[in-house]
Amino acid sequence: MFNSDFYPTPVNVIEIMLAGVNIQDKNVLEPSAGKGDIVDYLTTYGANVSACEINDDLRAILYNKCRVIAPDFLSLKSDQVSHIDLIVMNPPFSGDEKHILHAYNIAPPGCKIISLCNANTINNSYTTYRRELKTIIEANGSFNELGNVFADAERKTVQTNIGLIIIQKPGGGYDTEFEGFFLDEEPEGPQSNGIMSYNFVRDVVNRYIAAVKLYDEQIAIGIKMNALTESFYKTKVAFTCTQNNVPVLRSEFKKDLQKNAWDFILAKMKLEKYTTKGLRDDLNKFVEKQHQIPFTMKNIYTMLDIIIGTTESRMNQALLEVFDSLTTHYDENRYNVEGWKTNSHYLVNSKFIMPWVVNVGYSGRIDFKHGNRNAETLEDFVKALCYIKGVDYNKMLSFDRRITHEYMIIKNGDVLGDEYYTGFFYPKRFKTQFDADMYVADLIAEGHEASVLPPPEWGQWYDWGFFECKSYKKGTTHFKFKDLDLWGLFNQNIARLKGYPLFEAKK
């Protein structure tokens, strides 16, 4: 069970971490919970705790203590924790900077992050991760050395100086798009109004209601059985609903069901072009905190109206988040313009770099690095560019599919693909270049202009959507705008949103 990073947190250290912090009724995340020492402390003092733990044996212990939302914390996305008020963590010291950075990146505005670390992580910031973390602490938090506080712990460390990091993520007081949204309650019964054609939203609502009723009926059966047998059968009988062999509370079952239903509805209605990271965060926060609003057709359609009606403000927010992500910690992505009032007024360069969006995949090929902040940023960037250019995002080829497909066919200037029920664009798949060449030959024989687009290679420029790209094994990808007018339009929007003076090129 124990590995080199498993060090249970002593109670006296937890008390130092949480000194002066009010955790009563707060939603708290413990990202590397181990056997639950911090979880126990948090729940004792009234916090609503969610946790992650990658070790199977330790995670089995946690299931009886709190809500476990994922095994691997580093795979967690912001839309799973947008309702969280506080993150309290004792991360693996072998990679504590990556864990703390991930916590900061996915935390909602106003969230406080309290973390232990190896003090050397901050005192010796020789890596990009450590330098970025140190910059964030200097801007938004504090770092204090506690000494070797694990010297007398359940599992001791040898002369390890422990640090305490406290970061307050900027923002807070943020209202979701749905804040204050409330319609007159409708009975949670099957949704119908006489004879009408099949409607998938109606079907989702009815299935949701039926599933919750089955949950209630199962619990009721246990109560009835105990009533029949309690006079002579001394053991209490209970029927429970489980997920992955772990009991799940009714409230958690309903919330998880609603979140999945929303994903399905947005996909079926081809609304992916509206679903930025911000919207996914809002939907999660809404379901977690506004669950008193019935999951009815009337409410669903009202929320869809809100989603579509607030597209411009959401895309503006996505543009700003992309801009800040590209330029805050990466000077090479900045394009300063001579004559602006201060050097804080800069554009995004027409050539920019994004780290950690690729990794070395099967057989050494380029693979997409799922579940990280920069991958989400890149996705939102393309959606925002589609919005300001008037291009249908649903017909765009995703970066993931561009770099992981072996061969693709260009037919009359466009990538040849198929649409599945979600409305997403999928390129046709070919296992070998020979198969792709044979398909192209048939298209040419039919009078089409067609060619084979080979898979990208490390260190070589390849074409994708609005950009030319070049990926490296260290995880970075370089991007170049193909259309400088679009680059200018993007930066003009940033200047407008940030109140910068608009740049005019010298003749």
N, C-alpha and C positions, 0 to 999 in steps of 0.2 A: 504493500500500500504506500509506503514512504518512498519518495524520490528526493533528489538533491535539492529541490525547491520547496519541499513541504516543511514549513515552520509555523505551527499553530501560534496564534497571537495571544500573549498573556493578557489577563484582564487589566492589570495595571497599565499596560501599553495602550489598550483600547481606551481606557479612561483618559489618558493623555491625548489621544487622537481626537476624542469627542468632547474635550473640556469646553464648556460654554456653548455647546451646540444643542439646540432643541430638536429632538428626533421624534417627539410624540406626534403620532398620526402622519408622519412624513413617509413618502415613498422613497425607499432607499435601495440601492443596488450594491451587492457585494460580488465583484467580478471573479474572484479566485477564492471561493469560500472554504475550500478544504473540508474539514469535518464540521465546520459551523461555529467556531468560537465567536467570531464577530457577529454572526447571525444571531446567536443566542443572546448576546448583549443587546443588540438592536431590538429584538422582539420583546425582551424583558421590559424595555423602557418605551414600548408602545409604537414602534415603527412597523410599517408594512414593507416587508423585505422580499426582494427578488434576488436571485443568485445565479451564478454560473460556476461550474466546476468540471474540469476536463477529465479527472480521474473517475472511472466508473464506480469503484468501491466507495469513494468519498461522496460521490453524487448520490448514491443510494441512501446514505445517511441523511443528506440534506432534504430529500423528498418529504421526510417527516417533520421538517422544521420550517420550511418556507416554500415559496413558489420558485421553481427552477425553470428559467426561461431559455437556457441554451447550455450545451456542454462547453464549447470553446468560446470564451469571451471575445477573442479576436475576430470571430465571425459575426458578432453582434452588430446590428445596424441601428442607426439613430431612430428609425421609426418603431423600434421595439422598446425604446427607453425614453420617449419624448415626454412621458408623464413623471419622470423621476425627479425628485427634489435634491437628492444627495447621493454621492457615490463614496463608499468607504471601502478601502482595499489594502490588502497586504499581498502585492503581486509577486510572481516568481522573480527573485533577484537576478537570475541569469539574463532576463530580458525586461527588467522593470520599466525602462524608459519607453519601450514599445507599448506596454500595457497602459501606462499612464497617459501617453499621447493618444492612444485609441479611446480611452475614457473621456479625455477632453474633446476629441473630435466628434464623438457621437452624443455627448451630453447636451441636453437642451439649454437654451439661454437661461442664465440665472442659477444653474445647478452648481453646487459646491462639491469639489473633489478633494477628499482627504486620503492620502496614501503614504504608506511607509515605502522606503526604498533603501538600497545600498547607498550610503552617503557619497561613495566614490562616483556614482552615476552623475551627480551634479558637480562634484569637485574636480572631476577629470572628464570634461565634456569633449572627447576627441572624435565622436561620431556625429553624423548628421542628425540622427535621432536625438542624441543627448543635447546637441546645440539648440535644436528646435524646442525641446522641453525646457531648457534653461531660459530661452527667450520668453516663452509663455509664462514661466514662473516670475520672471522679472517684471513682466507687464501686468500680471493679474493675480499674483499670489505671494507665497512666502516659502522659505526652506529653512529648517532648523535641524541641527544635529542632536540626536538623543543619546549617542554613545552606544555601547554594546548592551542594549536592553534585553537581548535574547540570551545573555550569559547564563541566567538561571531559569530559562524557560523550559517547557515540556520537551522541546527539542532544541538543544543549545547550538549557538553559532560560535565559531572560533575567531575571536578578535575582529568581528565585523562591526564597523561603525554604522549605525542605522540613522537614516534621515527621515524627517517628516515633511511632506509636501502638502500644502493647502492652496488650492486654486479656486477662485470664484470666476466662473465663466461669464463673460460680459453679457449684458442683456437682462433678462428677467422682466417680470410683469408683462410677458408676452401673451397676447390673446390669440387663440386659433381663429381661423376664418369662421368657425362655427360657434364661437363664444356668444352666449346669449340666445342662440338659436333654440327655439322651443315651440312646438306646435301642440295644439290640444291633444291630449292623450286619446289614442284609439285602443279599443280592446285588443289584447293579443290573442286574437282568434284567427282562423283562416281568412285570408283576404279575398273576397269575391263580391261581385255586384251583378249577379245574374249571368246570363250566357254571354261570353265574350271570347275572343280568340286567345290562343296561348300567349302568355307574357312571361318572359324568363325572370323578370324582377318579382312578379307575383309568385312564380314557382320557388324562387330562392327564399322569399319571406315565408311561404307556407312550409317549406322544408325546415327552415330554422325553427318555426313555432312547433312543428311536429317533433323535432329532435329534443327541444327543451321539455315538451310534455312527456316524452318517453323517459327522460332523465327523472322527472318528478314521479312518474308511475313506478319506476324501479325502487325509488326510496320508499314510496307508499307501501309497496309489497312487503318490504322488510318490517315496517311498522305493524302491518296487519298480521304478519306471521308471528311477531313477538306477542301481540295481543292474544293470539290463539294458544300459544304454548307456554306463556310465562308462569302459569300455575304449577306446571310440572317439569318444565325444561329450564334449567338454571343458566344456560348460556344464551347471551344476547346474539341475535342474528341480524346482520346488516347487509344490504345490497348496495354496492358503490359503483360509480362510473369511473373508469380508469383510462388514462392515456399513457401508452408505453408501459403498461403494467403498474402505473402509479395512480392512486386515487386523485381525482380532480374535483374541486369544489364547484357547486352550481354556478356561482358568479364567474369563476374563471372559465368554465366551460362555455358560458354564454358570450363572454368577451372574445374568446378565441374563435368561436363560431362566427361572430359578427365580423371580426377582422378578415377572416378567410372569405366571407360572403362579399365584403367590400372589394377585395382583390378580384374576385370572380366577376362582379358587376362592372367594375372599371375596365377589365379586359374585354368582356363581351360587348360593351358599348364603345369599344375602341377609343377609350379616353386616356390611353397611355401617354399621349402627347401633353396632357395636363398634369400628370402625376409626377411632379418633381419631388425631390427629397423633402421639401417643406410641406407639401400636401400629405405625403405618407406620414410624416411626423404628426401633423394636425389630426389625421384620421385616428392614429393610435391614441393620441392624447384624448381625443373626443370620446372614443369607446371606453377608455380606462376611467375617465373622470365624469362623463356625462351619460352613464349607462341607464339613468332613469328615463331617458327619452326612448320611447318604444321603437323597435325595429319594424317599421311599417312601410307600405308602399308610398304613402303620402309623405312621410318624413324622408324617405330615400330620394324621391324625385325633387323635393325641396332642397336637399343637400346637393344633388347634382346640379340644380340651377345655381346654387351658390358657387360650386366649383367652377362652372363654365363662366359665370358672371364676374369672377375675380381673377380670371386668367392673366390679365395685364399686370396686376399688382404682384401676382405670384411669379411671373416671368421676370419682372423687374428685380424681385428679391433673389431669384436664381442667378441673374446677371451679376448682382452685387456679391453674392457668395462665391461665384466663380472668380470674379476679379480679385477679391480678397484672398482666396485660396491660392491663386497663381502668383500674387505679388507680395503678400505680407512677409513671407520668409524666404523668397527666392528673388534676389536682386536681378538675376540674369533675365527674368521674365518682364522686367520693367523697361518701358520706352519713354525716357524723359524728353520733354519738348522744350526747346530753348525759348525763353521769353515768358514762360508761365511764372506766376507770382512766387511760388516756392517749389522746392524740389520734392514736396509731398504730392504735387500734382503730376501724375504720370499715367501713361497708357499701358495696356498690355502689348507686349512686343508682337510683331507679326510672326515671329518665331518664338516658341516658348517650350518649356520642359515641364513634364509631369512625372514625378517619381512614383514608383510602386503601383503602376497600373498593369505591368506584365511580369511574368516570371518564366523560368525554364520549365517547359512542360514535358509531355511524353516524347521520347526519342530526341530530346534536346530542342524541340520546336518552340516557337513563341506561344505562350498561353496567357489567358486573361486572368488577372488577380482579382477574384471576386471578393465582395464584402468589405472593401476598404473605402475610406473617405474620398480618395482621388478618383476611384472608379465611379462613385456616385456623382462627384463634381463633373466629370467628363460627360456622363449621361445627361445631366441637367444643362450643361453648356450647349450640347447639340440641340436639345429641346428649345432652349432660349433662342439660338441662332435660327432654328426653323421658324419660330414665332415671328422674329423681326424681319425675316426674309420672305415669309409667306409660303414656306415649304411644308408639305405634309410629313410630319415626323414618322407616322406609321408606315411610310414607304421608304424610310431611311434604313440603311444597313447598319446594324450596331457594330461598335468597335470589337466587341467580343466575337461576333460571327465573322467579321472581316479577317481577324488574325488567326482564328482557329479552324476555318474551313480550308480543306486541302486545295480545291480548285473551284473557280467560279466562272460562269459564262457571261460575257458582255454581249448583249443582243441589242443592236441599234442604239448603242450608247448607254444602255442601262443594264444593271445586274439582273440576270434572269432568276426568278424565284417563285415561290408559292406563298399564298396566304392561308394560314390555319385559322381556327375559330377565334383566336385572340385578336386577329388583325395584324399581328406582327409580321414583318418581312423576313422570310427565310430563303436563303440562296439554295439553288439546287445542289445536291451533293454528288460528288464524283470521287471514287476511291483512287483512281489513277489518272494521270494526265492523258493516257491513251483513251480512256473512256470519255473524258472531256473533249478531246480533239475529234473523236468520232461524232459526238453530238454537234460540235461546231460545224463539221463538214456537212451534216444534214441541213443545218440552218442556212449555210451559205448556198447550198443547192436549191433551197426554197427562195432564194433572193434576198436574204437578210445580211446585214453587216454583223459579223460575229467574231469573237475571239475568246481565248482562254486567259483568265486572270490567275496567275500562279500564286501560291501562298507566299506570305512575306518571309524575308530572311533577316537574321540578326545583322544590324549595322547597315542595312540597305534601305533606301527610300521606297515606300510603297504608298499607293493612293487609297484614301478612305474619305468619302463624303466631302466635307468642306476643307479637308486638310491633306497634305502630304505628311507621312509619318516615318520615323526611323526608331526602332526599338533596340535596346541593349540588354545584355544578360544581367546587368546589375539592377535591372528593374525599371529604368527610366525610359521614357519615350519622348522624342522630340517631335514637335508639331509645327507645320508651316501653313498659314492661311493660303489657299489657292486663289482666293478672290480678295484682293486688297480693298475693294470697295466694301465688302462684307466686314473685313477687319476694321475699316474706318467707321462703319455703321455701328458695330459693337462698342467701340470706344466712344463714339458720340453719345450713345445711350448711357454709358458709365459716367461721362462728364456731366450729362443732364441730371442723373440720379444723385451724384455726389456734389453737385453745385460747382464743378470745375468750370473755368472759362473754356469755351469751345476753341479748339485748335484749328487754325486755318493754315494750310501749307503755303510756304513762300513760293512766289512765281519766279 
